[in-house]
Amino acid sequence: MNISLNDAGALCVSMEAQEGLKAGDLCKITGNCKVGKAAAGDVAFGLVKLVRGGIATVQVEGYAKLPYSGTAPGLGYTTLAADNAGGMKSVSTGGKAYFVCEVDTTAGRLGLLL
């Protein structure tokens, strides 16, 4: 049986994109209705789905698949923050609790609800 949660419950917003932001980046708020790439340790605002004409479409809710680094996160509510590789990492302080639905240790990817 194949189960797919791809984009389940996805909610996207449009924000001004900071220079260099691209689809697939985790982003953070950098100004009034403006987003930029999340750096290591930042709490992610959302996942950039598209950047065109200086405007970013950002998924802020729903299911998303992302790479992770470091120790594999646990399932259920897990505290995560952005890493330096465009994904997430488990953290003990800072970060935000996300609901992790799946972890693929072979591919280094996780599925979570934003």
C-alpha angles and dihedrals in degrees: 000000000000119000121192126187094173110156092345108168093000116176117185131190132191118237136167108270122229115228113281097022113137141176112287095031122125107232141202133200109268101171143340104331089338128122134195136179114294114241128212111300095015121131106243117237091195150306119286110233099175140359119199131155093356093305123112125206104214126193105219100168138029137043121331137168118223139167118254134202133206121015115008109260119241124248120260123027108359129170110240138172134183118278130207093260101064095266141079136278134195113256133184096208131031116008125089134271111253127179106245111204100178141010124198105195092182094056095031092234135128135197117219145161112248 
